[in-house]
């Protein structure tokens, strides 16, 4: 497990505060927002385990 880089914070987490990936590549749907100062970026995970940065 790795931590976030210095200055980067979790701004918004899913309702359960986690996204779980299964052994077969599936995952919980969810969006996490990371923030560094005034900048933010979303990380979106779908139920098939695809991670994207829109």
Beta strands, then each sheet from edge to edge (+ up, - down):
strand 1: 9-12
strand 2: 30-36
strand 3: 39-45
strand 4: 51-52
sheet 1: 1+ 2- 3+ 4-
end
